Amino acid sequence: MRRRIPNEVGIAAVLVLVVLAFSLLSPNFRTLDNAQVLLLNGAVIAFLALGQTFVLLTGGIDLSTGSNVALTGMIAALIMQAGMPWWIAVLLAIAVGLLVGSMNGALVYYLKLPPFIVTFATFGVAASIPLILTGASSVNVADQFFAIIGRGSVFGIPMPVVLVIIAALIFGFVLRFTSTGVHIYAVGGNAETSRLAGVNSGRVIVLAYALSGLSAAMGGLIVTSRLMVGYPSAGSGNELFYSIAAAVVGGVSLFGGIGSISGALLGALLIATVSNGMNVLGVQSYWQPLVIGVIILGGVIIDTHRRQLSLSSLLGRLRGPRDPHPDRSAAPLPAAETPDAVGATAEPTRTGS
């Protein structure tokens, strides 16, 4: 019986090797302070990767996450500037993120538009709104309670990391132990079959994009809280690029129906580690997209051929050439070669005297 190697095992092994390599190259990389910076920077990537995972599992893609980070962060800053308490600003920012994601899902499903086009258009709209509202100016946040989201800690663990862990546990539970999770995998695996089986594809797709919007909103709140400033250009850097890379490298298929939350988290941690390690080594910033691009390419190549990879086939390649028909013993023999057929040839059945 063929047993597939879990994607999480491979990405975890690569992550360990990358950490060891950077630790040997730079003593500063293995310091506690740098580890905390790595986790803080990786928290936003992780949130975006979690949301992107749901969308990719349905066979779609969300290009609007970066601009959604700017939009939701700026909305929170403007609401607090207007005198509203921080928790109301947080709730409204999350509501905006959910709305943006839900609109993406509705346009994709009900108007049958390509996810790439829909979310790319949303990217432009959501990126422009903060600039229009503020005249391209930043907005300072005065409410110190808001800083808990990005600067607080629980038992020494940074609050953004705690929030990522909570979100990952909830999302993982939804995917593995609820009918909604089964439906998400089903829609991504075969949309037509799932529809014939009675799955409400529209609800599933809208939910997936809404969760992506929610995750982007959490990223926007973390960025704004860490800086205590709302920037209209926040999220316009490599966040989107990194979120897709993290999900794909973590084993989430671009073709839908395959992937896990744990894999996406490991992918986000790998991307954050590579980025942080290159910063510590003093590598120029323009090299980072090249390295991440190579990582994405490798992930896509593996994703494309993953169905051909199995533990038995890999071991067989290491042992050397094998029978070109390895499953011959399991396949049914032709009718003329079956034992019953042979017996029937040797001693025909008598129908009577």
Residue pairs with C-beta under 8 A, 6 or more apart in sequence:
2 310
2 311
2 312
2 313
3 310
3 311
3 312
4 309
4 310
4 311
5 309
5 310
5 311
5 314
7 250
7 251
7 259
7 260
7 263
7 306
8 250
8 251
8 260
8 262
8 263
8 266
10 251
11 249
11 250
11 251
11 263
11 266
11 267
11 270
12 266
14 270
15 266
15 269
15 270
15 273
18 270
18 273
18 274
18 277
19 273
21 277
22 29
22 30
22 273
22 277
22 280
22 281
23 29
23 30
25 277
25 281
26 277
26 280
26 281
28 34
28 280
29 276
29 277
29 280
29 281
34 276
34 280
36 158
37 276
38 272
38 273
38 276
39 158
39 160
39 161
39 272
40 158
40 160
40 161
40 226
41 272
41 275
41 276
42 268
42 269
42 271
42 272
42 273
42 276
43 158
43 160
43 161
43 163
43 164
43 219
43 222
44 69
44 160
44 219
44 222
44 223
44 239
45 239
45 242
45 243
45 246
45 268
45 271
45 272
46 164
46 168
46 246
46 264
46 265
46 268
46 269
46 272
47 163
47 164
47 167
47 215
47 216
47 218
47 219
47 222
48 65
48 66
48 69
48 215
48 216
48 219
48 239
48 240
48 242
48 243
48 246
49 242
49 243
49 246
49 247
49 250
49 264
49 265
49 267
49 268
50 164
50 167
50 168
50 171
50 211
50 215
50 261
50 264
50 265
51 62
51 65
51 101
51 211
51 212
51 213
51 214
51 215
51 216
51 243
52 61
52 62
52 65
52 212
52 215
52 243
52 244
52 246
52 247
52 252
52 264
53 171
53 247
53 250
53 252
53 259
53 260
53 261
53 264
54 171
54 184
54 207
54 208
54 209
54 211
54 212
55 61
55 62
55 115
55 208
55 209
55 212
56 188
56 247
56 248
56 252
56 253
56 254
56 256
56 259
57 175
57 184
57 185
57 188
57 208
57 252
57 253
57 256
57 257
57 258
57 259
58 184
58 187
58 188
58 204
58 205
58 208
58 256
59 187
59 188
59 191
59 255
59 256
59 257
60 108
60 115
60 205
60 208
60 209
60 256
61 115
61 116
61 119
61 244
61 254
62 101
62 104
62 115
62 119
62 209
62 212
63 116
63 119
63 120
63 122
63 123
63 240
64 100
64 104
64 119
64 120
64 122
64 123
64 126
64 216
65 212
65 215
65 216
65 219
65 235
65 239
65 240
65 243
66 123
66 127
66 216
66 235
66 236
66 237
66 239
66 240
67 122
67 123
67 124
67 125
67 126
67 127
67 235
67 236
68 97
68 100
68 101
68 122
68 126
68 213
68 216
68 217
68 220
68 235
69 216
69 217
69 219
69 220
69 223
69 234
69 235
69 239
70 126
70 127
70 130
70 220
70 231
70 232
70 233
70 234
70 235
70 236
71 96
71 97
71 100
71 126
71 127
71 129
71 130
71 220
72 93
72 94
72 96
72 97
72 216
72 217
72 220
72 221
73 93
73 220
73 221
73 223
73 224
73 230
73 231
73 234
73 235
74 129
74 130
74 133
74 134
74 139
74 220
74 224
74 230
74 231
74 232
74 234
75 89
75 92
75 93
75 96
76 89
76 90
76 92
76 93
76 141
76 146
76 220
76 221
76 224
76 230
77 89
77 139
77 140
77 141
77 224
77 229
77 230
78 133
78 134
78 139
78 230
79 88
79 89
79 92
79 93
80 86
80 89
80 141
80 142
80 143
80 146
81 139
81 140
81 141
81 142
85 143
85 145
86 143
86 145
86 146
87 145
89 143
89 146
90 146
90 149
90 221
93 217
93 220
93 221
94 214
94 217
94 218
94 221
96 217
97 213
97 214
97 215
97 216
97 217
97 218
97 220
98 210
98 213
98 214
98 217
99 213
100 122
100 126
100 213
100 216
101 209
101 210
101 211
101 212
101 213
101 214
101 216
102 206
102 209
102 210
102 213
103 122
104 115
104 118
104 119
104 122
104 209
104 212
104 213
105 205
105 206
105 207
105 208
105 209
105 210
106 206
107 113
107 118
108 114
108 115
108 118
108 205
108 209
109 201
109 202
109 205
109 206
110 202
123 240
127 236
130 230
130 232
130 233
131 232
131 233
133 232
134 230
134 232
136 232
137 232
138 229
138 230
138 231
138 232
139 229
139 230
140 228
140 229
140 230
141 224
141 225
141 228
141 229
141 230
146 224
146 225
146 228
147 225
147 228
148 159
148 225
149 159
149 160
149 163
149 221
149 222
149 225
150 159
150 160
150 221
150 222
150 223
150 224
150 225
150 226
150 227
151 159
151 225
151 226
152 158
152 159
153 159
153 162
154 162
160 222
160 226
163 218
163 222
164 265
167 215
167 218
168 261
168 262
168 265
171 211
171 261
172 260
172 261
172 262
174 180
174 181
175 181
175 184
175 185
175 260
175 261
180 204
180 207
183 194
183 199
183 200
183 204
184 204
184 207
184 208
185 257
186 193
186 194
186 197
186 199
186 257
187 194
187 199
187 201
187 204
187 205
187 256
187 257
188 253
188 255
188 256
188 257
188 258
189 256
189 257
189 258
190 257
191 201
194 201
195 201
216 235
219 235
219 239
220 234
220 235
223 231
223 234
223 235
224 230
224 231
224 234
238 275
238 288
238 289
238 292
241 289
241 292
242 268
242 271
242 272
242 275
242 292
243 268
244 296
245 267
245 271
245 292
245 295
245 296
245 299
246 264
246 267
246 268
246 270
246 271
247 259
247 264
247 267
248 254
248 267
248 296
248 299
248 300
248 303
249 267
249 270
249 271
249 295
249 296
249 298
249 299
250 259
250 260
250 262
250 263
250 264
250 265
250 266
250 267
250 268
250 270
251 258
251 259
251 260
251 263
251 264
251 267
251 303
252 258
252 259
252 260
252 263
252 264
252 267
253 259
253 303
253 306
254 300
254 303
255 303
258 306
267 299
270 295
271 292
271 295
274 288
274 291
274 292
274 295
275 288
275 292
278 287
278 288
278 291
302 309
316 322
316 326
325 331
332 338
335 341
